[in-house]
Amino acid sequence: MTSVSLLMASGNGPSECHQAVALALSRLESEASEMEVGVTTHCVPSKHGLRSAIIMLDGRSARHLANKW
């Protein structure tokens, strides 16, 4: 089984950046489900979304999914 780690972060951006990280993570999770890739996350929340997310992808298509992102 292949495992891949990803980091999504809003840096020092405004609230819109926190919203973008949350939306991107949601989209990634949807794509992972379609590709039968497991997703484990550790997120740092903010008032408006997520400051960052560490993402572990597991499965045969994990690397392919990570490369798309």
C-alpha positions as CSV (number, residue, x, y, z in Angstrom):
1,M,0.0,0.0,0.0
2,T,1.2,3.5,-0.8
3,S,1.1,6.3,1.7
4,V,1.6,10.0,0.8
5,S,1.7,13.1,3.1
6,L,0.4,16.5,2.1
7,L,0.2,19.9,3.8
8,M,-2.4,22.5,3.1
9,A,-1.8,25.8,4.8
10,S,-3.3,29.3,4.6
11,G,0.0,31.0,5.7
12,N,-0.6,34.4,7.1
13,G,-3.5,35.0,4.8
14,P,-6.9,36.5,5.7
15,S,-10.1,34.6,6.5
16,E,-10.7,33.9,2.8
17,C,-7.5,31.8,2.8
18,H,-8.8,29.8,5.8
19,Q,-12.0,29.2,3.9
20,A,-10.1,28.1,0.8
21,V,-8.1,25.5,2.8
22,A,-11.3,24.0,4.3
23,L,-13.0,23.9,0.8
24,A,-9.9,22.4,-0.8
25,L,-9.7,19.7,1.9
26,S,-13.3,18.9,1.4
27,R,-12.8,18.5,-2.4
28,L,-9.7,16.3,-1.8
29,E,-11.7,14.1,0.5
30,S,-14.4,13.7,-2.1
31,E,-11.9,12.8,-4.8
32,A,-10.2,10.3,-2.4
33,S,-13.5,8.6,-1.7
34,E,-14.1,8.2,-5.4
35,M,-10.7,6.7,-5.9
36,E,-10.9,4.5,-2.8
37,V,-8.0,6.3,-1.1
38,G,-8.0,6.5,2.7
39,V,-7.6,9.9,4.2
40,T,-6.4,10.8,7.7
41,T,-6.2,14.5,8.7
42,H,-4.9,16.6,11.5
43,C,-6.3,20.1,11.2
44,V,-5.7,23.4,12.9
45,P,-9.1,25.2,12.8
46,S,-9.7,28.9,12.8
47,K,-12.9,31.0,13.2
48,H,-13.4,31.0,9.4
49,G,-12.1,27.6,8.3
50,L,-8.8,25.9,8.6
51,R,-5.4,27.4,9.2
52,S,-3.7,24.2,8.0
53,A,-4.2,20.5,7.5
54,I,-1.7,17.7,7.5
55,I,-3.2,14.9,5.2
56,M,-2.2,11.3,4.9
57,L,-3.4,9.5,1.9
58,D,-3.3,5.7,1.9
59,G,-4.1,3.3,-1.0
60,R,-3.1,2.1,-4.4
61,S,-4.0,5.4,-6.0
62,A,-2.7,7.7,-3.2
63,R,0.3,8.9,-5.2
64,H,-1.8,9.6,-8.3
65,L,-4.3,11.6,-6.2
66,A,-1.5,13.6,-4.5
67,N,0.1,14.4,-7.9
68,K,-3.2,15.8,-9.1
69,W,-3.0,18.3,-6.2
